Structure formats: structure tokens, C-alpha cells
Amino acid sequence: MTGPVPGGPRAPGGDHDGGGDDGGVGEAGDPGRGDDLEVVTRLLGRPPAGRFEVVVRSGDGTPAVIANEPFLDDGTPMPTRYWLVDPVLRESVGRLESLGGVRQAEAAVSPRALAEAHARYAAERDGLVPAGRPGPRPTGGVGGTRQGVKCLHAHLAWWLAGGDDPVGEWTADRIGLHAAPG
């Protein structure tokens, strides 16, 4: 990556991998596109605990955002659908959070808009759970929370992947990401 901006629907300089046939699906023995599993393992600092798909890549093709399946390999519910793996963006968002960004985002975004975003996120994730699947299910909205803001990283990841997330948009603006024109 040549800069802190991953390629995607919201940022210039790369391509968005919306999950078509060339999308990377990570799983042991099924790395998907090239070495996505190896790269995501390195970016996370540990092997992923479940299957994922690379949905946003940086300009050089490195995974920037992954979409997790709703359950980890051991069956544990995974509430966080979108995960920011780009190290430069994670660091930028971490700095923003350390300066009170979570509270600032909650104050800046209307509670109704935030609640609607949580509902959209949960509906998308829950739509991937097979009907009648027994056992616990993922809960909550963005980052697994039911209300308010829990993690700016999760909001930005969803926004970069094309989600209608006012907190993700707020975060992108604060760290200098801007929507691509047009």
C-alpha cells in the first residue's frame, strides 16, 4: 500500500472486491485468492478463528477489510461481520479512539441514525445464518453492540465495505479518508 487509504468504493486508488468469484475466502486448506489466509494471519497477528472473505483491498491488493462469517470454526457466534485488517488504518483509528473518538462519534451522530445502522448491520449478518440453525446466534449491531458506539474500527470497516454507517463516515472524515467523487 502506498498510503493510508485502502482502495474501495469509498476511496480512490484501488479496487473493491465485492465478493464475486475472485473474492478471497480464508479457511485452512482453502485460502481463496492467493495467500489471503497467510496475509490476514500476519495482519491480525494470529490465525483467524473462522472463515472470512476479503471485501476491500488496498491499492496493491493487500486485504484491508474482511467480512467474517456469522460463526467461528468452533461454532461460537461472531457478531463482528466486518473487520479492519489494514495496519495503517487500524493505527489511525486507534489514535482517534485514544483521543476520545468513541464519545465524540456518539455525540456527533444522531441516536436514531446510529440505531438504524446497527439494525441494518445485524440484519445483513443475521441473513447469513441458516433458518432453524440451533444454538446461540450472533447478537447486536456494529461490533456486537446493541446501542451507542463500541469500536470505531468496526464502523469504519463496514463503511469501507459499502455499508451505510454514519459513524464509519464520521471516522473516515476524522482520519482523512474522503469519498471518491462520483
BELGI-V882500 format. One record per backbone hydrogen bond with DSSP energy under -1.0 kcal/mol. CO is the residue of the C=O (numbers start at 1). NH is the residue of the N-H. If there is no record, write none. Layout:
((CO NH) (CO NH))
This chain:
((11 8) (15 57) (16 18) (20 23) (24 54) (26 52) (27 30) (33 36) (35 39) (36 40) (37 41) (38 42) (39 43) (40 44) (41 45) (41 46) (49 73) (51 69) (52 26) (53 67) (56 64) (56 65) (58 61) (62 58) (64 85) (64 86) (65 55) (65 56) (66 83) (67 53) (70 78) (72 75) (76 72) (79 81) (81 68) (83 66) (86 90) (87 91) (88 92) (89 93) (90 94) (91 95) (92 96) (93 97) (94 98) (96 101) (97 100) (100 104) (101 105) (102 106) (103 107) (104 108) (105 109) (110 114) (111 115) (112 116) (113 117) (114 118) (115 119) (116 120) (117 121) (118 122) (119 123) (120 124) (121 125) (122 126) (123 127) (125 128) (126 129) (130 133) (141 144) (142 145) (145 141) (151 155) (152 156) (153 157) (154 158) (155 159) (156 160) (157 161) (158 163) (159 162) (163 165) (165 169) (166 170) (167 171) (168 172) (169 173) (170 174) (171 175) (172 177))
